[in-house]
Amino acid sequence: MKILGISGSLRQGSFNTALLNTIKNMPQDRINFEITSIDKIPFYNEDLDGDQKPGAVQKLIANIASADGILFATPEYNHSIPAVLKNAIDWASRPSFQSCLQSKPCGIISASKSPVGGARVQEDLKVVLASTLSIVYPSIEYLLPSAHEMFNDSGELTNEQAQRRLTRYFSGFTKWIEKQD
């Protein structure tokens, strides 16, 4: 099974990218977990959305199409989705109702310095993914509040409870994907 991780943050020391790296470093049995970057994707422009999309967009679409599921890890900016993540989803959602996101199983996790942990971004992202006809993992959210206290300087998740919850979420997500076929 191939799972694609997409971070909604471009920051070098992103807690959300660190969550994806934590998953990538977990012992995996029958799971290929890859992380793709959205840092080179241009702003969506319908003039560029023809047969020859920009190279970074083509790569994103190919990565999503070849994945059995997508795990979004995203911060919350101004109570909503970071522009870079929304932009990547806008590109991947074309053509409407026939895109690589249609019927794609998706999970959402979030980490934030705030005590809320990104709860609002998860709700907004669910609405956006519903409009792309993606299927969102029906689970209790994985929220990591006070993320700046949960990682060491090397970006390793050091809080044991947060680690156990992340392992449980990812295990449930992959089992759910298997049932989707």
C-alpha positions as CSV (number, residue, x, y, z in Angstrom):
1,M,0.0,0.0,0.0
2,K,1.3,3.4,-0.9
3,I,0.4,6.4,1.3
4,L,1.3,9.9,0.3
5,G,2.0,12.5,3.0
6,I,1.4,16.2,2.2
7,S,2.4,18.9,4.6
8,G,0.5,22.2,4.6
9,S,3.6,24.0,5.8
10,L,6.6,25.1,3.9
11,R,8.5,26.1,7.1
12,Q,11.9,24.4,7.6
13,G,11.1,23.3,11.1
14,S,7.4,22.6,10.5
15,F,5.8,20.5,13.3
16,N,3.4,19.1,10.7
17,T,6.2,17.9,8.4
18,A,7.8,16.5,11.5
19,L,4.6,14.5,12.1
20,L,4.9,13.1,8.6
21,N,8.6,12.3,9.2
22,T,7.6,10.5,12.4
23,I,5.3,8.3,10.5
24,K,7.8,7.7,7.8
25,N,10.3,6.5,10.4
26,M,7.8,4.1,12.0
27,P,8.3,0.4,11.3
28,Q,6.0,-0.2,8.3
29,D,4.7,-3.6,7.2
30,R,3.4,-3.6,3.7
31,I,3.2,0.2,3.6
32,N,5.2,2.5,1.4
33,F,4.9,6.0,3.0
34,E,6.2,8.8,0.9
35,I,6.2,12.6,1.6
36,T,5.8,15.0,-1.3
37,S,6.5,18.7,-1.2
38,I,4.2,21.4,-2.5
39,D,6.8,24.1,-2.4
40,K,7.3,24.4,-6.2
41,I,3.6,24.5,-7.1
42,P,2.7,27.8,-8.7
43,F,-0.5,29.7,-7.8
44,Y,-3.5,28.2,-9.6
45,N,-4.1,30.0,-12.8
46,E,-6.6,28.6,-15.3
47,D,-4.4,29.9,-18.2
48,L,-1.8,27.3,-17.1
49,D,-4.3,24.5,-16.6
50,G,-4.2,23.0,-20.0
51,D,-2.8,19.8,-21.5
52,Q,0.7,20.8,-20.4
53,K,0.4,21.7,-16.7
54,P,3.5,23.0,-14.9
55,G,6.0,20.3,-14.0
56,A,5.5,20.5,-10.3
57,V,1.8,20.2,-10.8
58,Q,2.2,17.1,-13.0
59,K,4.4,15.5,-10.4
60,L,1.8,16.2,-7.6
61,I,-1.0,14.8,-9.7
62,A,1.0,11.7,-10.6
63,N,2.0,11.1,-6.9
64,I,-1.7,11.4,-5.8
65,A,-3.0,9.2,-8.6
66,S,-0.5,6.4,-7.7
67,A,-1.2,6.6,-4.0
68,D,-3.8,4.4,-2.2
69,G,-4.4,7.2,0.3
70,I,-3.3,10.7,1.2
71,L,-2.4,11.9,4.7
72,F,-2.5,15.7,5.1
73,A,-0.6,17.2,8.0
74,T,-1.4,20.8,8.3
75,P,-1.1,23.8,10.5
76,E,-4.0,26.2,11.0
77,Y,-3.5,29.7,9.7
78,N,-6.1,32.3,10.7
79,H,-8.5,29.6,11.7
80,S,-8.3,27.9,8.3
81,I,-6.3,26.1,5.6
82,P,-2.8,27.5,4.7
83,A,-2.9,29.0,1.2
84,V,-0.2,26.7,-0.1
85,L,-2.2,23.6,0.8
86,K,-5.4,25.0,-0.6
87,N,-3.6,25.9,-3.8
88,A,-2.1,22.4,-4.2
89,I,-5.6,20.9,-3.7
90,D,-7.0,23.3,-6.3
91,W,-4.5,22.1,-8.9
92,A,-5.1,18.5,-8.0
93,S,-8.9,18.8,-8.2
94,R,-8.9,19.5,-11.9
95,P,-10.7,18.5,-14.0
96,S,-13.7,18.9,-11.7
97,F,-15.4,15.7,-10.6
98,Q,-12.8,13.6,-12.6
99,S,-9.6,14.4,-10.8
100,C,-7.0,12.2,-9.1
101,L,-8.7,13.2,-5.8
102,Q,-12.0,11.6,-6.7
103,S,-12.7,8.7,-4.4
104,K,-9.2,9.0,-2.9
105,P,-9.1,8.1,0.8
106,C,-7.7,10.9,2.9
107,G,-6.7,11.4,6.5
108,I,-6.0,14.7,8.3
109,I,-3.7,15.4,11.2
110,S,-2.6,18.7,12.6
111,A,0.0,20.2,15.0
112,S,0.0,23.7,16.4
113,K,1.5,25.8,19.1
114,S,-2.0,26.7,20.2
115,P,-4.0,24.7,22.8
116,V,-6.6,23.9,20.1
117,G,-4.1,21.9,17.9
118,G,-5.6,22.8,14.6
119,A,-9.2,21.7,15.1
120,R,-10.6,24.4,12.8
121,V,-8.3,23.7,9.9
122,Q,-9.4,20.0,10.0
123,E,-13.1,21.0,9.7
124,D,-12.3,23.4,6.8
125,L,-10.2,20.8,5.0
126,K,-13.0,18.2,5.3
127,V,-15.3,20.6,3.5
128,V,-12.8,21.2,0.7
129,L,-12.0,17.5,0.3
130,A,-15.7,16.8,0.1
131,S,-16.0,19.1,-2.8
132,T,-13.2,17.2,-4.6
133,L,-15.2,14.0,-4.0
134,S,-12.4,12.6,-1.8
135,I,-13.3,10.3,1.1
136,V,-12.2,11.5,4.5
137,Y,-11.2,9.0,7.2
138,P,-14.1,9.0,9.7
139,S,-12.2,9.0,12.9
140,I,-11.5,11.0,16.0
141,E,-9.1,13.8,14.9
142,Y,-5.4,13.7,15.6
143,L,-4.7,17.1,17.0
144,L,-1.3,17.9,18.6
145,P,-1.7,21.1,20.7
146,S,1.4,22.8,22.2
147,A,3.5,21.2,19.4
148,H,6.5,23.3,20.3
149,E,6.8,21.3,23.5
150,M,6.4,17.9,21.9
151,F,9.5,17.8,19.6
152,N,13.2,17.9,20.3
153,D,15.5,20.2,18.4
154,S,16.1,17.5,15.8
155,G,12.3,17.4,15.0
156,E,11.7,14.1,16.7
157,L,8.4,13.6,18.5
158,T,9.4,13.0,22.1
159,N,6.1,12.9,23.8
160,E,5.2,9.3,24.3
161,Q,1.4,9.8,24.5
162,A,1.4,11.9,21.3
163,Q,3.5,9.2,19.7
164,R,1.1,6.4,20.7
165,R,-1.9,8.4,19.5
166,L,-0.2,9.1,16.1
167,T,0.6,5.4,15.7
168,R,-3.0,4.5,16.6
169,Y,-4.3,7.0,14.1
170,F,-2.1,5.9,11.3
171,S,-2.8,2.2,11.9
172,G,-6.5,2.9,11.9
173,F,-6.2,5.0,8.7
174,T,-4.3,2.3,6.8
175,K,-6.8,-0.4,7.9
176,W,-9.7,1.8,6.8
177,I,-8.0,2.2,3.4
178,E,-7.8,-1.5,3.0
179,K,-11.5,-1.8,3.6
180,Q,-12.3,0.8,0.9
181,D,-11.4,-1.6,-2.0
